Amino acid sequence: MPTDSLRTTIAGLTMGSPVMLAAGTAGTLDEMGEVLDFRDVGAVVTKSITAEPRMGNETWRILESRVGMLNAIGLANIGVDAFIEREVPKIAAMPTKVVVSIAGWSVEDYVGVAAKIAEHAGVIPAIELNVSCPNVHGGTEFGADPGALRELLAAVREAANAQTLIVKLSPITVGTPNSIADIAASAIEAGADALTIANTLPAMEIDVESRRPRLANVTGGLSGPAVHPVAVKLVHEVYRRAARELGTPIIGAGGVSSWRDAAEFVLAGASAVQIGTASFADPKAARRVNAGLSKWVRTQGATALSELVGAVRLD
Ligand SMILES: Cc1cc2nc3c(=O)[nH]c(=O)nc-3n(C[C@H](O)[C@H](O)[C@H](O)COP(=O)(O)O)c2cc1C
């Protein structure tokens, strides 16, 4: 069980541990309960839920890469109506918090799903918006376009009622005119209560014998150890340039497999972390991370992890 020093509140979402399970890597809802004790995680983020059920992409759609994992699942999920009918009734019995991830291709898609999820605010305290989907009207990802993101958030904010609204940003802004801090500032201004940084990094691998892309979808998203330093830098940048001043909590995601990875995110400015890829190798990783973080808080002379948020020394 996590110690009291790890209690974490993200914009009204109170959690016993700052370690969460990342969207799409922990099943639709409670499947991980077969292999870990849910009391070890602060929250489970569901698979991204869309307005209609989706089969997702052809296989291969998830691969082990030399430096992590490559996936192009294509948002396979049961759709919001089946999620509410089959999964929501199980939530009350889960000894952890549940955050529902939602995705879509238009503002209407997101609003429709958010409104249905908001009806269950009693057991779903927070929504995480996956904004890494291309806008069917504009072509670019919602998360790469401050204007589209503002419009999306204003609409979802209204639909989501009093639920904590977490916006999960894409690292796709690397190399584009909008820095992730600009995108983050737009998200906060438009109603994001918290930010998850970041989703997978666009990537591709090719089998040199067959000369074919390894993923059926040709390209996909890279996760795991290779993306960790990239995500730490993005958290550092957003914390210093947007979130700290506005008091917006950040959740670090990308390559967390040990307590040191989690501690790095905390020092860069994250109040909580998510574990995704590491769960495939060690589903109980959260327990190790909790134990290591508790010890680290003590050895740093702090009484709570929150005292170390953003405490990287730059002198
Ligand atoms: C197989 C797989 C499926 C994923 N599905 C989703 C998803 O449905 N929605 C989402 O927002 N992120 C999804 N992600 C991204 C993760 O939630 C996480 O942001 C990313 O993998 C980085 O963390 P990690 O390195 O700890 O895995 C997925 C990642 C993987 C590996």
The ligand as an SDF file (V2000), in Angstrom:
LIG
                    3D

 31 33  0  0  0  0  0  0  0  0999 V2000
   -0.5830   -0.5490  -26.8830 C   0  0  0  0  0  0  0  0  0  0  0  0
   -0.8290    0.8810  -26.5420 C   0  0  0  0  0  0  0  0  0  0  0  0
   -2.1110    1.4150  -26.6570 C   0  0  0  0  0  0  0  0  0  0  0  0
   -2.3570    2.7530  -26.3390 C   0  0  0  0  0  0  0  0  0  0  0  0
   -3.6220    3.2530  -26.4480 N   0  0  0  0  0  0  0  0  0  0  0  0
   -3.8780    4.5350  -26.0730 C   0  0  0  0  0  0  0  0  0  0  0  0
   -5.2080    5.0420  -26.0720 C   0  0  0  0  0  0  0  0  0  0  0  0
   -6.1820    4.3380  -26.3820 O   0  0  0  0  0  0  0  0  0  0  0  0
   -5.3850    6.3490  -25.7130 N   0  0  0  0  0  0  0  0  0  0  0  0
   -4.3520    7.1630  -25.3190 C   0  0  0  0  0  0  0  0  0  0  0  0
   -4.5800    8.3280  -24.9800 O   0  0  0  0  0  0  0  0  0  0  0  0
   -3.0870    6.6890  -25.2750 N   0  0  0  0  0  0  0  0  0  0  0  0
   -2.8260    5.4060  -25.6450 C   0  0  0  0  0  0  0  0  0  0  0  0
   -1.5440    4.9240  -25.5800 N   0  0  0  0  0  0  0  0  0  0  0  0
   -0.4480    5.8010  -25.1040 C   0  0  0  0  0  0  0  0  0  0  0  0
   -0.1450    5.5650  -23.6110 C   0  0  0  0  0  0  0  0  0  0  0  0
   -1.2660    5.8590  -22.8140 O   0  0  0  0  0  0  0  0  0  0  0  0
    1.0610    6.4280  -23.1400 C   0  0  0  0  0  0  0  0  0  0  0  0
    0.7560    7.8010  -23.2830 O   0  0  0  0  0  0  0  0  0  0  0  0
    2.3240    6.1400  -23.9330 C   0  0  0  0  0  0  0  0  0  0  0  0
    2.4320    4.7780  -24.2390 O   0  0  0  0  0  0  0  0  0  0  0  0
    3.5820    6.5980  -23.1940 C   0  0  0  0  0  0  0  0  0  0  0  0
    3.7390    5.9450  -21.9540 O   0  0  0  0  0  0  0  0  0  0  0  0
    4.6340    4.5870  -21.7730 P   0  0  0  0  0  0  0  0  0  0  0  0
    5.9730    4.8530  -22.4100 O   0  0  0  0  0  0  0  0  0  0  0  0
    4.6940    4.3680  -20.2970 O   0  0  0  0  0  0  0  0  0  0  0  0
    3.9060    3.5130  -22.4880 O   0  0  0  0  0  0  0  0  0  0  0  0
   -1.2720    3.5860  -25.9030 C   0  0  0  0  0  0  0  0  0  0  0  0
    0.0120    3.0400  -25.7890 C   0  0  0  0  0  0  0  0  0  0  0  0
    0.2520    1.7090  -26.0960 C   0  0  0  0  0  0  0  0  0  0  0  0
    1.6550    1.1600  -25.9500 C   0  0  0  0  0  0  0  0  0  0  0  0
  1  2  1  0
  2  3  1  0
  2 30  2  0
  3  4  2  0
  4  5  1  0
  4 28  1  0
  5  6  2  0
  6  7  1  0
  6 13  1  0
  7  8  2  0
  7  9  1  0
  9 10  1  0
 10 11  2  0
 10 12  1  0
 12 13  2  0
 13 14  1  0
 14 15  1  0
 14 28  1  0
 15 16  1  0
 16 17  1  0
 16 18  1  0
 18 19  1  0
 18 20  1  0
 20 21  1  0
 20 22  1  0
 22 23  1  0
 23 24  1  0
 24 25  2  0
 24 26  1  0
 24 27  1  0
 28 29  2  0
 29 30  1  0
 30 31  1  0
M  END
$$$$
